[in-house]
Amino acid sequence: MTSKDFALELFDALARRRNITGEVIDGDQLKEFWEQINDQSFDSRLKTFFDMVDKDADGRLTEDEVREIISLSASANNLSTIQKRADEYAALIMEELDPDNIGYIMLESLETLLLQAATQSVITSTGERKNLSHMMSQRLKPTFNRNPLKRWYRGLRFFVLDNWKRCWVIVLWLIVMAILFTYKYIQYKRSPVYAVMGDCVCMAKGAAETVKLNMALILLPVCRNTITWLRNKTRLGVVVPFDDNLNFHKVIAVGIIIGVTMHAGAHLACDFPRLLHATPEAYRPLRQFFGDEQPKSYWHFVNSVEGITGLVMVLLMAIAFTLATPWFRRGKLNYLPGPLKKLASFNAFWYTHHLFVIVYILLVAHGYYLYLTKDWHNKTTWMYLVAPVILYACERLIRAFRSSIKAVTIRKVAVYPGNVLAIHLSRPQNFKYKSGQYMFVNCAAVSPFEWHPFSITSAPQDDYLSVHIRVLGDWTRALKGVFSEVCKPPPAGVSGLLRADMLHGANNPDFPKVLIDGPYGAPAQDYKKYEVVLLVGLGIGATPMISIVKDIVNNIKAKEQAQLNRMESGTSDPQRNKKESFRTRRAYFYWVTREQGSFDWFKNIMNEVAERDTNRVIEMHNYCTSVYEEGDARSALIHMLQSLNHAKNGVDIVSGTRVMSHFAKPNWRNVYKRIAMDHPNSKVGVFYCGAPALTKELRHLALDFTHKTSTRFSFHKENF
């Protein structure tokens, strides 16, 4: 068990019930202990729980014993905040069950209250809704088709329907590469070098042509300003999967690796050996390409511009591609020895990725000093690269210029449980963004060159910008260290790791200089296109969703106010005949987090949304996965306290907000099912931000419910 205190109390309770007083138990007693611990029934777990607290077995609980049972329950569920406030919650239970101030409560009374709380956690439905739910469950049951061809066709059909945007882009890319490869292959098959170097040189040149194309294309997915403009100002998003820009960047990188391997392999292992061992008569037609003297060894090729540039390019590419893999980039290789640990970090990835500047210079030189091509107009490498390189260079210049003129000051800094740093910045005058978008942040005190993307958590209507940064990598750790140094508590004993809270709105010269660049487009910004949206955030992945829920409330309030003003003035709606840009009428927000302290990150925002959302447009669900699922005896007391405190004070004891929390993980199938039942014939936008582990399940459910119900679910995932 994760809690040693809870485990010891449990053991003592099991021994006390069996009148075991010694320090030894035998095998039969151990078996009894094990069976009771593993009994999943609510009554059995409740009985074990009572035994742990009622140490004198008199059937009565004093306030001290109630306090102890609350502390034990909070410990078992990793709820440190509730454990600290055990006195307050014990008094609440005594007030509820001991109105006459006798000084104790009966176990039966507490058991009745706990059972009532457990029963309330089961949602009852009307007969009509139950029938509809049963019919939908039957329809959603997986059916097994005995015909393998039909099964294959059905799977392929679903795959294409869900991925058709990606499919046509990848197919077009493969076709273009195949055409270029074939063109070069045929061209060199007709060349005089073919007689000596054979199909090897055709393979090498065909692969080289695909590398040129891919070295040009790989820059386009990271031209973020261009992609954001195309996403916002054009309708290309209907057919182009802008959300997959980084995935396409990685796919092209794989294409480059394959092309370079084929190109270098064909040269080194095939056509160069054939050239070295050719007879003088066979070599004679090749003098115009390789010189009058026939090469005698590999050193002839290595000791040339083509050889040096090629080898250095391969080396730099190998370094950049290796450190870009998830194991290195996310710092998962903790077993590396001391000096090499720095290679397994985001910093190493970021700096080595910028070796591409040298690679492109070498690529142009490699493509100019060619053995087999002498005319400048046939040296096409620069032709492939010129437009993408200029576009990317302009992007970087725009970023540098824009970040330098958009001066920001830090208004507030906060460090929350779970190692999350919240920064509130002044908003530049012309900084216009949409909820769900992100921006890059630079702090020269940490690194003058590094820019890191973070979702904007403030709403477009706010007069400030805010980001919430999870401290995970080396850069974020250094950033927290810089702010922690500035925000040391004053010596007078004033509590406040956060001196920034005291300087709210002031321009503190001690704060490090921060630059921002953006905003940049992201999948979640398109939520306004859907009448119904399902927003799912895992841990810090709630950041773009927080901005969206605030924006939804602001937009609805603005529409209501505009409608009221028109009614008062007697004017008609100017938007009636226009296509409405904000269509959202219902939103479901699910935030799943492991730690109770995580709810502090957005406590004020969630309270504000709950208070302003008078029409209950947004349905918010907080899930704390450290707590045992509802209906489990180990969390029954927490659920009872939750109900009592929310009824009396309107505050949830787990999240500290007005939003009631749920326990354990959501049943995502039931979530989709309920939305499908409540919104038939509707189009639902599903937006997810978080760890990749949940992506597959949410995407599969969206596809499954789309094909088996009248509700259409469109799944979108954030990519950084």
C-alpha positions in Angstrom: 0.0 0.0 0.0 1.2 3.5 -0.7 0.3 4.7 2.8 2.3 2.9 5.5 0.1 4.3 8.3 -3.0 3.0 6.6 -1.5 -0.4 6.1 -0.5 -0.7 9.8 -3.9 0.4 11.0 -5.5 -2.1 8.6 -3.4 -4.9 10.0 -4.2 -4.0 13.6 -7.9 -3.9 12.8 -7.8 -7.3 11.1 -6.0 -8.8 14.1 -8.2 -7.1 16.7 -11.4 -8.6 15.1 -9.9 -12.1 15.5 -8.6 -11.4 19.0 -5.0 -12.0 17.9 -2.7 -10.4 20.5 0.7 -12.0 19.7 3.3 -10.8 17.2 2.9 -13.9 14.9 0.1 -15.1 12.6 -0.1 -18.5 10.9 -0.9 -19.4 7.3 -4.6 -19.8 7.9 -4.9 -16.4 9.6 -2.9 -14.8 6.7 -5.4 -16.4 4.3 -8.3 -14.9 6.2 -6.7 -11.5 6.2 -6.1 -11.7 2.5 -9.7 -12.8 1.7 -11.1 -9.9 3.7 -8.8 -7.4 2.1 -9.8 -8.6 -1.3 -13.5 -8.8 -0.7 -14.8 -6.2 -3.2 -18.3 -5.8 -1.6 -19.2 -2.4 -0.2 -20.5 -3.8 3.1 -17.3 -5.8 3.7 -15.0 -2.9 3.0 -17.2 -0.6 5.2 -17.0 -3.1 8.0 -13.1 -3.3 7.7 -13.0 0.5 7.7 -15.1 0.8 10.9 -12.9 -1.8 12.6 -9.9 0.3 11.9 -11.4 3.3 13.9 -13.6 1.7 16.5 -10.7 0.3 18.5 -12.7 -0.3 21.6 -15.5 -2.1 19.6 -18.3 -0.2 21.5 -20.1 0.8 18.3 -19.7 4.5 19.1 -17.5 7.1 17.4 -16.2 10.2 19.2 -15.1 13.3 17.4 -11.5 12.2 17.8 -12.3 8.8 16.2 -14.2 10.5 13.4 -11.2 12.8 12.8 -9.0 9.7 12.7 -11.2 7.9 10.2 -11.2 11.0 8.0 -7.4 11.3 8.2 -7.1 7.6 7.3 -9.5 7.8 4.4 -7.7 10.9 3.0 -4.3 9.1 3.4 -5.6 6.1 1.5 -6.7 8.3 -1.3 -3.7 10.6 -1.4 -5.8 13.7 -0.5 -3.3 15.7 1.6 -5.5 18.8 1.8 -8.4 16.9 3.3 -6.0 15.3 5.8 -4.9 18.8 6.9 -8.5 19.9 7.4 -9.7 16.7 9.2 -10.7 18.8 12.3 -13.1 20.9 10.3 -14.7 18.0 8.5 -15.0 15.9 11.7 -16.9 18.8 13.2 -19.2 18.9 10.1 -20.1 15.2 10.5 -20.7 15.6 14.3 -22.9 18.6 13.5 -24.9 16.4 11.0 -25.2 13.2 13.1 -24.9 14.6 16.7 -27.3 17.5 16.7 -27.9 17.1 20.5 -24.2 17.3 21.3 -24.1 13.9 23.1 -20.4 13.7 22.2 -20.5 10.6 20.1 -22.3 9.1 17.1 -23.4 5.6 16.5 -21.8 3.5 13.8 -25.2 2.7 12.4 -25.9 6.4 11.8 -22.5 6.9 10.0 -23.1 3.7 8.0 -26.6 5.0 6.9 -25.0 8.3 5.8 -22.2 6.5 3.9 -24.6 4.1 2.1 -26.8 7.1 1.2 -23.8 8.9 -0.4 -22.9 5.7 -2.2 -26.4 5.3 -3.6 -26.5 8.9 -4.7 -23.3 8.3 -6.8 -25.4 6.0 -9.0 -27.3 8.1 -11.5 -30.9 7.0 -11.9 -32.6 7.4 -15.3 -36.2 7.6 -16.5 -37.6 4.5 -18.2 -37.5 6.2 -21.6 -33.8 7.1 -21.2 -33.0 3.6 -20.0 -34.6 2.1 -23.1 -32.7 4.5 -25.3 -29.5 3.7 -23.5 -30.1 -0.1 -23.9 -30.9 0.3 -27.6 -27.7 2.3 -28.1 -25.6 -0.3 -26.1 -27.0 -3.1 -28.3 -26.1 -1.1 -31.5 -22.6 -0.4 -30.2 -21.8 -4.0 -29.4 -19.0 -5.2 -31.6 -20.1 -7.6 -34.3 -17.8 -10.3 -35.6 -18.0 -11.0 -39.3 -16.7 -14.5 -40.3 -15.7 -13.3 -43.8 -12.1 -12.0 -43.5 -12.5 -9.9 -46.7 -15.5 -8.2 -45.3 -13.7 -7.6 -42.0 -10.7 -6.2 -43.9 -12.9 -4.0 -46.1 -14.8 -2.6 -43.0 -11.6 -1.8 -41.2 -10.1 -0.1 -44.3 -13.3 1.9 -44.8 -13.3 3.2 -41.3 -9.6 4.0 -41.5 -10.0 6.0 -44.8 -13.0 7.8 -43.5 -11.1 8.9 -40.4 -7.8 9.6 -42.1 -8.7 10.7 -45.7 -7.0 14.1 -45.3 -3.7 12.4 -44.2 -4.1 9.7 -46.8 -4.3 12.0 -49.9 -1.3 14.1 -48.7 0.9 11.1 -48.1 -0.2 9.4 -51.4 0.5 12.6 -53.3 3.9 12.9 -51.6 4.8 9.3 -52.5 3.6 9.7 -56.1 5.8 12.8 -56.6 8.8 11.0 -55.1 8.2 8.0 -57.3 8.0 10.3 -60.4 11.2 12.1 -59.5 13.0 8.8 -58.8 11.8 7.2 -62.1 12.7 10.3 -64.0 16.3 10.4 -62.7 16.6 6.6 -63.1 15.7 6.7 -66.8 17.9 9.8 -67.3 21.0 8.1 -66.0 20.2 4.8 -67.7 20.6 6.7 -71.0 23.9 8.3 -69.8 27.3 7.1 -70.9 28.2 6.3 -67.3 25.6 3.5 -67.2 27.9 1.1 -69.1 30.4 1.1 -66.2 28.4 2.1 -63.1 25.2 0.3 -64.1 21.9 0.5 -62.2 23.7 1.5 -59.1 24.3 5.1 -60.3 20.6 5.2 -61.4 19.5 4.2 -57.9 21.9 6.8 -56.3 20.7 9.7 -58.5 17.0 8.7 -58.1 17.4 8.7 -54.3 19.3 12.0 -54.4 16.4 13.6 -56.3 13.9 12.6 -53.6 16.3 13.9 -50.9 16.3 17.3 -52.6 12.5 17.4 -52.6 12.3 16.3 -49.0 14.9 18.8 -47.8 12.7 21.5 -49.4 9.4 20.1 -48.0 10.7 19.5 -44.5 10.8 23.2 -43.8 7.2 23.9 -44.7 5.4 22.1 -41.8 7.4 24.3 -39.3 6.5 27.6 -41.0 4.1 28.3 -38.3 3.1 31.8 -39.3 2.2 30.6 -42.7 0.2 27.7 -41.4 -1.6 29.9 -38.9 -2.5 32.4 -41.7 -3.7 29.6 -44.0 -5.8 28.1 -41.2 -7.4 31.4 -40.2 -7.8 33.1 -43.6 -8.5 30.3 -46.0 -10.7 27.2 -46.2 -7.8 24.9 -47.0 -8.3 23.3 -43.6 -11.3 21.5 -45.0 -8.9 19.3 -47.1 -5.4 19.9 -45.6 -4.6 18.4 -42.2 -2.9 21.4 -40.7 -3.2 19.7 -37.3 -0.6 17.1 -38.4 2.1 19.5 -39.5 4.7 18.1 -37.0 3.7 14.5 -37.9 4.3 15.2 -41.6 7.6 16.9 -40.6 8.6 13.6 -39.0 7.4 11.5 -41.9 9.5 13.6 -44.3 12.5 13.1 -42.0 12.1 9.4 -42.4 12.0 9.9 -46.1 15.2 11.8 -46.0 16.9 9.0 -43.9 15.8 6.4 -46.5 16.9 8.6 -49.4 20.3 9.3 -47.9 20.9 5.7 -47.1 20.0 4.6 -50.6 22.1 7.4 -52.2 25.2 6.8 -50.0 24.8 3.0 -50.1 24.5 2.8 -53.9 27.6 5.0 -54.3 29.9 3.4 -51.7 28.9 -0.2 -52.1 28.1 -0.4 -55.8 29.0 2.1 -58.4 32.2 3.5 -56.9 33.7 -0.1 -56.7 32.7 -0.7 -60.3 34.4 2.5 -61.4 37.6 1.7 -59.5 37.8 -1.8 -61.1 36.8 -0.7 -64.7 39.2 -1.5 -67.5 41.0 1.5 -69.2 38.9 1.0 -72.3 35.6 1.0 -70.3 36.8 4.1 -68.3 37.7 6.2 -71.4 34.2 7.7 -72.0 34.1 8.7 -68.3 37.2 10.9 -68.4 35.0 14.0 -69.0 33.4 13.3 -65.6 36.2 12.0 -63.4 39.4 13.3 -65.0 42.0 11.7 -67.3 43.4 9.6 -64.5 41.2 6.8 -63.3 40.6 6.8 -59.5 42.5 4.1 -57.7 40.9 4.1 -54.3 38.0 5.5 -52.2 40.3 8.3 -51.0 39.8 10.0 -54.4 36.1 10.4 -53.7 36.5 11.2 -50.0 39.2 13.9 -50.6 36.9 16.0 -52.8 34.2 18.7 -52.2 31.5 16.1 -53.0 32.9 13.6 -50.5 33.7 16.0 -47.6 30.3 17.8 -47.8 28.5 14.4 -48.1 30.2 12.8 -45.1 29.8 15.9 -42.9 26.1 16.2 -43.9 25.4 12.6 -43.0 27.2 13.0 -39.6 25.2 16.2 -38.7 21.9 14.6 -39.9 22.6 11.5 -37.8 23.2 13.6 -34.7 20.1 15.8 -35.2 17.8 12.9 -36.1 19.0 10.8 -33.1 18.6 13.5 -30.5 15.1 14.3 -31.9 13.8 10.8 -31.0 11.4 10.8 -28.0 13.9 8.9 -25.9 16.4 11.7 -26.1 14.1 14.7 -26.5 12.0 13.8 -23.5 14.9 12.8 -21.3 13.8 9.2 -20.9 17.4 7.7 -21.0 18.1 8.3 -17.3 20.6 5.4 -17.2 23.2 7.3 -19.3 26.5 8.1 -17.5 26.9 11.7 -16.1 28.4 13.6 -19.1 26.1 11.9 -21.6 22.9 12.7 -19.6 22.9 16.2 -21.1 22.3 14.6 -24.5 19.0 13.2 -23.3 17.3 16.6 -22.9 15.2 19.1 -24.8 18.1 21.5 -24.9 20.3 19.0 -26.7 17.5 18.4 -29.2 16.9 22.1 -29.7 20.5 23.1 -30.3 21.4 20.1 -32.6 18.3 20.7 -34.6 19.7 24.0 -35.6 22.6 22.3 -37.3 20.2 22.3 -40.3 21.7 25.7 -41.3 25.1 24.1 -41.9 23.5 21.1 -43.5 21.7 23.3 -46.1 24.9 25.2 -46.9 26.7 21.9 -47.4 23.8 20.5 -49.4 24.0 23.4 -51.9 27.8 22.9 -52.2 27.3 19.2 -52.6 24.8 19.7 -55.3 27.0 22.2 -57.2 30.3 20.3 -57.3 28.9 17.2 -59.1 31.0 14.7 -61.0 28.3 13.8 -63.6 26.6 17.2 -64.1 28.5 20.2 -65.5 25.9 22.6 -66.8 24.7 25.0 -64.1 21.0 24.8 -65.2 21.1 21.0 -64.6 22.3 21.5 -61.0 18.9 21.6 -59.5 19.5 21.5 -55.8 19.3 25.2 -55.3 16.1 25.4 -57.3 14.4 23.0 -54.9 15.6 24.9 -51.8 15.4 28.5 -52.7 11.6 29.1 -52.1 11.3 27.1 -48.9 14.5 28.5 -47.4 13.4 32.1 -48.2 10.0 31.4 -46.7 11.5 29.9 -43.5 14.1 32.7 -43.2 11.2 35.3 -43.4 9.4 33.3 -40.7 12.4 33.6 -38.4 12.9 37.3 -39.2 9.2 37.9 -38.5 9.5 36.1 -35.2 12.6 38.1 -34.1 11.0 41.4 -35.2 7.6 40.8 -33.7 8.9 39.6 -30.4 11.2 42.6 -30.1 8.5 45.2 -30.7 5.8 43.4 -28.6 7.1 44.4 -25.2 5.5 42.6 -22.3 5.8 43.1 -18.6 5.2 40.4 -15.9 2.2 41.2 -13.8 2.0 38.1 -11.6 3.9 34.9 -11.0 2.7 31.9 -9.1 4.1 28.5 -8.3 1.4 25.8 -7.7 1.5 22.2 -6.4 2.6 19.8 -9.0 5.4 22.0 -10.1 3.4 24.3 -12.3 4.5 27.9 -12.9 1.8 30.4 -13.9 2.9 33.7 -15.5 0.6 36.6 -16.2 1.9 39.1 -18.7 0.7 42.4 -20.0 -1.0 42.1 -23.4 0.6 44.0 -26.4 -1.8 46.3 -28.1 -2.2 44.4 -31.4 -1.8 40.9 -30.0 -5.0 39.2 -31.3 -5.6 35.5 -30.7 -8.2 32.8 -30.5 -8.8 30.5 -27.6 -6.9 27.2 -28.0 -3.9 28.9 -29.7 -0.4 29.0 -28.3 2.6 31.3 -28.3 6.3 30.9 -27.9 8.1 32.2 -24.7 11.7 33.2 -24.4 13.6 34.1 -21.2 17.1 35.5 -21.8 18.0 34.8 -18.2 17.7 31.1 -19.0 18.7 31.0 -22.7 18.7 33.9 -25.1 18.2 31.5 -28.1 15.5 29.1 -26.9 11.8 29.6 -27.6 9.3 27.2 -26.1 5.6 26.8 -27.0 2.8 27.1 -24.4 -1.0 27.2 -24.7 -2.5 30.6 -23.8 -4.8 30.1 -20.8 -6.3 33.6 -20.8 -9.4 34.3 -22.9 -9.3 36.7 -25.9 -11.4 39.2 -24.0 -8.9 39.5 -21.1 -6.5 42.4 -20.9 -3.6 40.2 -20.0 -1.9 37.0 -21.3 -1.3 34.0 -19.1 0.5 30.7 -19.5 0.8 27.7 -17.2 4.1 25.9 -17.5 4.6 22.4 -16.1 8.2 22.0 -14.8 9.4 18.9 -16.6 12.6 19.5 -18.6 15.8 21.4 -18.1 14.6 24.7 -19.6 11.4 24.8 -17.4 13.4 23.8 -14.3 15.8 26.7 -15.0 12.9 29.1 -15.6 11.3 28.2 -12.3 14.7 28.6 -10.6 15.0 32.2 -12.0 11.5 33.2 -10.8 11.9 31.5 -7.4 15.1 33.5 -6.8 13.3 36.7 -7.6 10.2 35.8 -5.7 11.8 34.9 -2.4 9.6 35.6 0.7 10.2 39.0 2.3 12.3 38.7 5.5 9.4 40.1 7.6 7.8 36.6 7.6 5.2 37.5 5.1 4.1 34.3 3.4 4.6 34.5 -0.2 6.9 32.5 -2.3 5.0 34.8 -4.6 6.1 38.4 -4.1 4.5 38.9 -7.5 1.1 38.7 -6.0 1.9 41.6 -3.8 3.2 43.6 -6.8 0.2 42.9 -9.0 0.1 45.4 -11.8 3.5 46.8 -10.9 6.5 46.7 -13.2 9.0 45.0 -10.9 12.6 45.6 -12.3 13.8 42.4 -10.6 11.8 40.1 -12.9 13.7 38.6 -15.8 13.0 39.9 -19.3 10.4 37.7 -21.1 9.7 37.8 -24.9 6.7 36.3 -26.6 6.0 35.4 -30.2 2.7 34.4 -31.6 -0.1 33.6 -31.6 0.0 30.3 -33.6 -2.8 28.2 -34.8 -3.8 25.0 -33.0 -6.6 22.4 -33.5 -8.6 23.6 -30.5 -9.1 27.0 -32.0 -11.8 25.6 -34.3 -14.2 24.7 -31.5 -16.6 27.5 -32.5 -17.5 25.5 -35.7 -19.4 22.9 -33.6 -22.7 23.3 -31.7 -21.5 20.8 -29.2 -17.9 20.4 -28.0 -16.3 17.8 -25.8 -13.1 19.2 -24.2 -10.7 16.7 -22.6 -7.5 17.7 -20.7 -5.1 15.4 -19.0 -3.1 17.2 -16.2 -1.4 20.3 -17.7 -3.2 19.4 -21.0 -6.2 21.4 -19.6 -4.4 24.7 -20.5 -6.0 25.3 -23.9 -9.4 24.0 -22.7 -9.4 26.6 -19.8 -9.2 29.4 -22.3 -12.0 27.9 -24.3 -14.5 27.5 -21.5 -13.8 31.2 -20.5 -14.3 32.2 -24.2 -17.6 30.3 -24.4 -19.0 32.0 -21.4 -17.8 35.4 -22.7 -19.3 34.8 -26.1 -22.6 33.7 -24.8 -22.8 36.7 -22.4 -21.9 39.0 -25.3 -24.7 37.5 -27.5 -27.2 37.8 -24.7 -26.3 41.4 -24.1 -26.4 42.2 -27.9 -29.8 40.6 -28.1 -31.1 42.6 -25.1 -29.8 45.8 -26.6 -31.5 45.1 -29.9 -34.8 44.4 -28.1 -34.5 47.7 -26.3 -33.7 49.6 -29.4 -36.2 47.7 -31.6 -33.5 46.9 -34.3 -33.2 43.6 -36.2 -30.3 41.2 -36.0 -27.7 42.2 -38.5 -26.2 38.7 -38.4 -29.4 36.9 -39.2 -28.6 36.5 -42.9 -24.9 35.9 -42.3 -23.1 32.7 -41.5 -22.6 32.7 -37.7 -19.0 32.3 -36.6 -19.8 31.2 -33.0 -22.1 28.2 -33.1 -21.3 26.5 -29.8 -24.5 25.9 -27.7 -23.3 23.2 -25.3 -19.8 22.2 -23.9 -18.6 19.3 -21.8 -15.2 19.8 -20.1 -13.5 16.8 -18.6 -10.3 17.5 -16.6 -8.4 14.4 -15.4 -5.5 14.8 -13.0 -3.6 12.6 -10.6 -2.9 15.0 -7.8 -5.4 16.9 -5.7 -3.1 20.0 -5.7 -3.5 20.3 -9.5 -6.9 21.8 -9.0 -5.3 24.9 -7.6 -3.9 25.8 -11.0 -7.3 26.9 -12.3 -9.4 27.2 -9.2 -10.3 30.9 -9.6 -11.1 30.4 -13.3 -13.4 27.4 -12.7 -15.2 29.3 -9.9 -15.6 32.3 -12.2 -17.0 30.1 -15.1 -19.4 28.2 -12.7 -20.7 31.6 -11.4 -21.1 33.3 -14.7 -22.5 30.3 -16.6 -26.1 31.0 -15.4 -27.6 29.0 -18.3 -25.5 25.9 -17.6 -24.1 25.8 -21.1 -20.8 24.3 -19.8 -20.9 21.0 -17.9 -17.6 20.7 -16.0 -16.2 17.5 -14.6 -13.1 17.2 -12.5 -11.6 13.7 -12.1 -9.0 12.9 -9.4 -7.5 9.6 -10.3 -5.7 9.1 -6.9 -9.1 8.6 -5.2 -10.8 5.1 -5.3 -13.8 4.9 -7.6 -17.2 6.0 -6.4 -18.9 3.1 -4.7 -15.7 1.9 -3.1 -15.8 1.8 0.7 -12.3 3.4 0.8 -13.7 6.5 -0.8 -17.2 6.4 0.6 -16.4 8.7 3.5 -14.8 11.2 1.1 -17.9 11.2 -1.1 -20.1 11.7 2.0 -18.0 14.6 3.1 -18.1 16.0 -0.4 -21.9 15.9 -0.5 -22.3 17.5 3.0 -19.8 20.3 2.4 -21.1 21.1 -1.1 -24.7 21.2 0.3 -23.7 23.5 3.2 -20.9 25.7 1.7 -21.2 25.2 -2.1 -17.5 24.1 -2.3 -16.1 20.7 -3.3 -13.6 19.4 -0.7 -11.4 17.7 -3.3 -10.9 20.5 -5.9 -11.7 23.5 -3.7 -14.0 24.8 -6.4 -17.7 25.0 -7.0 -17.4 22.1 -9.4 -18.1 18.7 -7.8 -15.2 16.3 -8.4 -15.4 12.6 -9.5 -13.2 9.8 -8.4 -10.9 7.5 -10.4 -10.8 7.6 -14.2 -13.8 8.5 -16.4 -15.6 5.8 -18.4 -15.1 7.4 -21.8 -17.5 5.1 -23.6 -20.2 6.2 -21.2 -19.2 9.9 -21.8 -19.6 9.5 -25.5 -22.8 7.5 -25.1 -24.5 10.2 -23.0 -23.5 12.9 -25.4 -24.8 10.9 -28.3 -28.1 10.3 -26.5 -28.5 14.0 -25.6 -27.5 15.4 -29.0 -28.8 13.1 -31.8 -28.1 14.3 -35.4 -25.5 16.8 -34.1 -21.9 17.3 -35.0 -19.7 17.1 -31.9 -16.1 18.4 -31.8 -13.8 16.4 -29.6 -10.7 18.3 -28.5 -8.0 16.5 -26.6 -4.7 17.7 -25.1 -2.6 15.5 -22.9 -0.4 12.3 -22.9 -0.6 10.2 -26.1 -1.8 7.1 -24.1 -5.5 8.3 -24.3 -5.4 9.5 -27.9 -6.1 6.0 -29.4 -9.1 5.3 -27.2 -10.8 8.7 -27.7 -10.2 8.6 -31.4 -11.5 5.1 -31.7 -14.7 5.9 -29.7 -15.3 9.0 -31.8 -15.1 6.9 -34.9 -17.2 4.1 -33.4 -20.0 6.4 -32.3 -19.9 8.3 -35.6 -20.6 5.1 -37.6 -23.1 3.5 -35.2 -25.2 6.5 -34.1 -26.7 9.6 -35.7 -24.2 11.8 -33.8 -21.1 12.8 -35.7 -17.9 13.0 -33.5 -14.9 14.8 -35.0 -11.7 14.2 -33.0 -8.8 16.7 -32.8 -5.6 16.3 -30.8 -3.0 19.0 -29.8 0.5 18.4 -31.2 3.6 20.1 -29.8 
